[in-house]
Each structure stands twice: as C-alpha cells, then as structure tokens.
Amino acid sequence: MRVKTKKVAVVTGGSNGIGLATVEALQHAGVIVYELSRRTEVTHSANHIVCDVTNAQAVYAAVNSVIQREGQIDAIVCNAGFGISGAVEFTDIVDVERQFDVNFFGVVNTVKAALPQMRAQCRGLIVIVSSVAGAIAIPFQTFYSASKAALNAYATSLANEVRPYGVTVTAVMPGDISTGFTAARNKSDLGDKEYGGRISRSVAKMEHDEQRGMKAAVAGKYICKQCLKKRIKPISAIGLSYKFLCVLAKVLPQRLVSRIVYQMYAK
C-alpha cells in the first residue's frame, strides 16, 4: 500500500474550542486534516464534513469518504462533546441519554468507522478527548463526569484489543479550559431550593474556574503532539497542575479526595 508522505487526521467537533485549536495545530504541523461537525459554516481551512457523531451511518459515510480520497487515516481525534449540569435527582433521563449519545457513543461510532482501515494498514492513532472530571468526579456535573470516566475505561481497554495491529489508543484529559464550552453547557437549576442553593453555587464556581482556565490553543498543541509521537501514555492530563491533581487523586485516601471535592464544588 502506498503511504502518503503527509499524515491524514480526522477530528470530530473541530469547529470550535479545543477541536478547532487541534485542527489548526495539526495543519500547522503539515497534517492533512478532515474536520467533522454539525455546523454548516466553519472558520478553519481544513476539509470540513457536516456530520452528527450520534448518527452511526453518517459517521461511517464521512470516514469512508476520507479513506476513498486519501487512502489512509493516520489519526482520529474524538473531540465532539458537550456538558450538562444539575442534580442527579432532578435531571431528566432524556438529557442523560443525550449526554452519553454525544460524549460516549459519538466516540464509539467514530472509532468503529475508522478502526477497520487502521487495522488493515497496520498503524493508526486514536485520541479520545476525555476530561479531568472523568478521573475526579464533579458533583452536580455527575453525568458529564460519568461519560468521561466511561471514555477512560473504553480507551484503556480498547488499547489492548488493537495493540497487535499497530494501532495506539490514548485518552487525554483537559481540565478547566476557557472556551465556548462553558456557555454551551446545558444547565438546570431544578431542585436548587431543595438543595439549599448548592446547585447554582457549584456550577457558578466551575464556570468561574473554566473562564480563568487554560487557553484552547494549549490543549490543541498538546493533542497535536500526541498525534505525532511514536510512544504515548494510555491516559494523560493536559498541564502539570492537572497531572499533579490526578496523581493525588490516586494516592490519597478516597475519603479525603471526596471531602476536598465536596468543599470545592458541593458545599
């Protein structure tokens, strides 16, 4: 099989935020980039394909069109996602299902579409954009945290399934990022009175931290570097402070970790 001198990458949810920053970083590195998102108009110059990642057939068609045109896929970056917030008790199951449809099953659809080509060409990288919230669950963002924790488990398990075929899988975990993600969050304050105002206080604290957080460009460059590396970790946090927090969450007693999170986001 003839191999292009340039690498080919597919990025989902690449029309804004971390996804857009990743697209731009990959293009700057000389990678041929195809971006999948629901938006019909985009601001980047990558090859754009309108696609909803929750539609398995649409994802397959989009990925197959890349394969037909380029003959290879060297990396896929599964970035499409959004967040919901609110108390578990008062969150509508429809919203929960939508959260998992996009954040988790959107990744499943994308990987299933691209993996046969990667396995056949005996190489490839799958980058799954998870979150520090998947390693350290955030109260009143329970279902978002759960969707990202599921991605971490999915990535580490999948990595061992495809290892013999030269395919590598990694989950990268951003922390607080200053992007449009904050404004796009599907927020619900139902039950705030019953919970003593703790729902609104928790979300306000999280949004404050996000707006003061890392720039999307930093995360995009990090993901781009992962795409170009020969050896990468199964799971990694973006930024030294978040790497440190994730290590602490592993080594400290869970009771203490839970108490700290409670004081920060649930009190």
C-alpha positions as CSV (number, residue, x, y, z in Angstrom):
1,M,0.0,0.0,0.0
2,R,1.4,3.4,-1.0
3,V,1.8,5.6,2.0
4,K,1.4,9.4,1.7
5,T,4.3,11.5,2.8
6,K,1.8,13.6,4.8
7,K,-0.2,12.2,7.7
8,V,-4.0,12.2,7.5
9,A,-6.1,13.0,10.6
10,V,-9.8,13.2,11.3
11,V,-11.0,15.5,14.1
12,T,-14.6,15.4,15.4
13,G,-16.1,18.6,16.9
14,G,-13.4,20.6,15.3
15,S,-15.3,23.8,14.5
16,N,-14.6,25.5,17.8
17,G,-12.9,25.3,21.2
18,I,-10.3,22.5,21.7
19,G,-11.3,20.8,18.5
20,L,-10.6,23.9,16.4
21,A,-7.3,24.5,18.2
22,T,-6.4,20.9,17.4
23,V,-7.3,21.3,13.8
24,E,-5.1,24.4,13.5
25,A,-2.2,22.8,15.3
26,L,-2.3,19.7,13.1
27,Q,-2.5,21.9,9.9
28,H,0.5,23.9,11.1
29,A,2.4,20.6,11.6
30,G,1.7,19.7,8.0
31,V,-1.0,17.2,8.6
32,I,-3.9,16.8,6.1
33,V,-7.0,17.4,8.3
34,Y,-10.6,16.5,7.9
35,E,-13.0,18.0,10.4
36,L,-16.4,16.6,11.3
37,S,-19.1,18.6,13.0
38,R,-22.8,19.5,12.7
39,R,-22.0,23.1,11.7
40,T,-22.5,24.0,8.0
41,E,-20.2,27.0,8.2
42,V,-16.7,26.9,9.8
43,T,-13.8,29.4,10.3
44,H,-10.9,27.0,9.7
45,S,-9.4,26.0,6.3
46,A,-9.5,22.2,6.9
47,N,-11.6,19.8,4.9
48,H,-15.0,20.1,6.5
49,I,-17.7,17.4,6.5
50,V,-21.1,18.1,8.0
51,C,-21.7,15.1,10.3
52,D,-23.5,14.4,13.6
53,V,-21.4,11.9,15.6
54,T,-24.5,10.4,17.1
55,N,-25.6,9.1,13.7
56,A,-23.5,6.0,13.1
57,Q,-24.3,5.8,9.4
58,A,-23.4,9.4,8.8
59,V,-20.1,8.9,10.6
60,Y,-19.3,5.8,8.6
61,A,-20.1,7.7,5.4
62,A,-17.9,10.6,6.4
63,V,-14.9,8.5,7.4
64,N,-15.3,6.3,4.3
65,S,-15.2,9.4,2.1
66,V,-11.8,10.3,3.7
67,I,-10.5,6.8,3.1
68,Q,-11.6,6.9,-0.5
69,R,-10.0,10.2,-1.1
70,E,-6.7,9.8,0.9
71,G,-6.3,6.0,1.0
72,Q,-5.3,6.2,4.7
73,I,-6.2,7.5,8.1
74,D,-3.2,8.0,10.5
75,A,-5.1,9.6,13.4
76,I,-8.6,10.3,14.6
77,V,-9.2,12.8,17.4
78,C,-12.6,12.1,19.0
79,N,-13.3,15.5,20.5
80,A,-17.1,16.2,19.9
81,G,-18.9,16.6,23.2
82,F,-20.8,18.9,25.5
83,G,-21.8,19.2,29.1
84,I,-24.9,19.2,31.3
85,S,-25.2,20.2,34.9
86,G,-27.8,19.8,37.6
87,A,-28.7,17.5,40.5
88,V,-29.0,13.8,39.6
89,E,-32.4,13.7,41.3
90,F,-33.8,16.3,39.1
91,T,-32.1,15.6,35.7
92,D,-34.4,14.3,33.0
93,I,-33.4,10.9,31.6
94,V,-33.6,12.4,28.1
95,D,-30.8,14.8,28.9
96,V,-28.8,12.0,30.4
97,E,-29.2,9.9,27.3
98,R,-28.2,12.8,25.1
99,Q,-25.1,13.4,27.2
100,F,-24.0,9.8,26.6
101,D,-25.1,9.7,23.0
102,V,-22.7,12.6,22.1
103,N,-19.8,12.2,24.6
104,F,-19.6,8.4,24.7
105,F,-21.4,6.8,21.8
106,G,-20.2,9.5,19.4
107,V,-16.7,8.2,20.1
108,V,-17.8,4.6,19.7
109,N,-19.3,5.5,16.3
110,T,-16.2,7.3,15.1
111,V,-13.8,4.5,16.2
112,K,-15.9,1.8,14.7
113,A,-15.9,3.6,11.4
114,A,-12.1,4.2,11.3
115,L,-10.7,1.1,13.0
116,P,-11.0,-1.3,10.1
117,Q,-8.9,0.9,7.9
118,M,-6.3,1.4,10.7
119,R,-6.2,-2.3,11.3
120,A,-5.8,-3.1,7.6
121,Q,-2.9,-0.6,7.2
122,C,-1.3,-1.9,10.5
123,R,-1.0,1.5,12.0
124,G,-3.0,4.4,13.4
125,L,-3.7,6.5,16.5
126,I,-7.0,7.1,18.3
127,V,-7.0,10.1,20.5
128,I,-10.1,10.4,22.8
129,V,-10.7,13.7,24.4
130,S,-11.8,12.9,27.9
131,S,-11.6,15.2,31.0
132,V,-10.1,15.5,34.4
133,A,-13.7,15.3,35.5
134,G,-13.6,11.7,34.4
135,A,-10.8,11.0,36.9
136,I,-12.1,13.3,39.7
137,A,-15.9,13.3,39.5
138,I,-17.6,16.7,40.0
139,P,-20.9,16.9,41.9
140,F,-23.8,18.5,40.0
141,Q,-22.0,17.5,36.8
142,T,-22.3,13.8,37.6
143,F,-23.5,12.7,34.2
144,Y,-20.8,14.6,32.4
145,S,-18.2,13.1,34.7
146,A,-19.7,9.6,34.2
147,S,-19.5,10.0,30.4
148,K,-15.8,11.0,30.6
149,A,-15.0,8.2,33.1
150,A,-16.6,5.8,30.7
151,L,-14.3,7.1,27.9
152,N,-11.2,6.5,30.1
153,A,-12.2,2.9,30.6
154,Y,-13.1,2.5,26.9
155,A,-9.7,3.9,25.8
156,T,-7.6,1.7,28.1
157,S,-9.5,-1.4,27.3
158,L,-9.6,-0.7,23.5
159,A,-5.8,-0.1,23.5
160,N,-5.1,-3.7,24.4
161,E,-7.6,-5.0,21.9
162,V,-5.9,-3.3,18.9
163,R,-2.3,-3.2,20.1
164,P,-1.3,-6.3,17.9
165,Y,-2.4,-4.3,14.8
166,G,-0.1,-1.4,15.3
167,V,-3.0,0.9,16.5
168,T,-2.5,3.0,19.6
169,V,-5.2,4.5,21.8
170,T,-4.9,7.3,24.2
171,A,-7.3,9.4,26.3
172,V,-6.3,13.0,27.0
173,M,-7.8,14.8,29.9
174,P,-8.1,18.6,29.8
175,G,-9.0,20.5,33.0
176,D,-10.6,23.9,33.1
177,I,-10.4,25.4,29.6
178,S,-11.5,28.9,28.5
179,T,-13.7,28.1,25.5
180,G,-17.3,28.3,24.4
181,F,-17.9,25.0,26.1
182,T,-19.0,27.0,29.3
183,A,-21.7,28.9,27.5
184,A,-22.9,25.9,25.7
185,R,-23.4,23.8,28.9
186,N,-27.0,22.6,29.3
187,K,-27.7,23.9,32.8
188,S,-30.6,23.0,35.1
189,D,-31.1,24.5,38.5
190,L,-34.2,22.4,39.2
191,G,-34.2,21.5,42.9
192,D,-31.8,24.3,43.8
193,K,-34.2,25.4,46.6
194,E,-34.4,21.9,47.9
195,Y,-30.6,21.6,47.8
196,G,-30.0,24.9,49.6
197,G,-28.7,26.8,46.5
198,R,-25.8,24.3,46.2
199,I,-26.5,23.5,42.6
200,S,-26.2,27.1,41.4
201,R,-23.2,27.8,43.6
202,S,-21.4,24.7,42.3
203,V,-21.9,25.5,38.7
204,A,-21.0,29.1,39.2
205,K,-17.7,28.0,40.8
206,M,-17.0,25.7,37.9
207,E,-17.8,28.3,35.3
208,H,-15.6,30.8,37.0
209,D,-12.7,28.3,37.0
210,E,-13.3,27.5,33.4
211,Q,-13.2,31.1,32.2
212,R,-9.9,31.6,34.1
213,G,-8.5,28.3,32.8
214,M,-6.1,27.1,30.1
215,K,-6.4,28.5,26.6
216,A,-7.8,26.1,24.0
217,A,-4.6,26.6,21.9
218,V,-2.5,25.0,24.6
219,A,-4.7,21.9,24.7
220,G,-4.8,21.8,20.8
221,K,-1.0,21.8,20.7
222,Y,-0.8,19.1,23.3
223,I,-3.2,16.9,21.3
224,C,-1.3,17.6,18.1
225,K,1.9,16.4,19.8
226,Q,0.2,13.2,20.8
227,C,-0.7,12.6,17.2
228,L,2.9,13.0,16.1
229,K,4.5,10.9,18.8
230,K,5.6,7.3,18.4
231,R,5.0,6.4,22.0
232,I,2.3,7.8,24.2
233,K,0.6,7.1,27.5
234,P,-2.8,5.4,27.6
235,I,-4.2,8.3,29.7
236,S,-2.7,11.7,30.3
237,A,-3.9,15.0,31.8
238,I,-3.1,18.3,30.0
239,G,-1.0,20.6,32.1
240,L,1.3,20.0,35.0
241,S,-1.2,21.1,37.6
242,Y,-3.8,18.7,36.4
243,K,-1.3,15.9,36.1
244,F,-0.5,16.5,39.8
245,L,-4.1,16.6,40.8
246,C,-4.8,13.3,39.0
247,V,-1.8,11.7,40.8
248,L,-3.0,13.0,44.1
249,A,-6.5,11.6,43.5
250,K,-4.9,8.1,43.0
251,V,-2.6,8.1,46.0
252,L,-4.7,10.0,48.6
253,P,-7.4,8.1,50.5
254,Q,-10.7,8.3,48.6
255,R,-12.4,9.7,51.7
256,L,-10.0,12.6,51.7
257,V,-10.4,13.2,48.0
258,S,-14.2,13.1,48.3
259,R,-14.1,15.6,51.1
260,I,-11.9,18.0,49.2
261,V,-14.2,17.9,46.1
262,Y,-17.2,18.4,48.4
263,Q,-15.6,21.5,49.9
264,M,-14.8,22.9,46.5
265,Y,-17.9,22.1,44.5
266,A,-20.8,20.8,46.7
267,K,-20.8,22.7,49.9
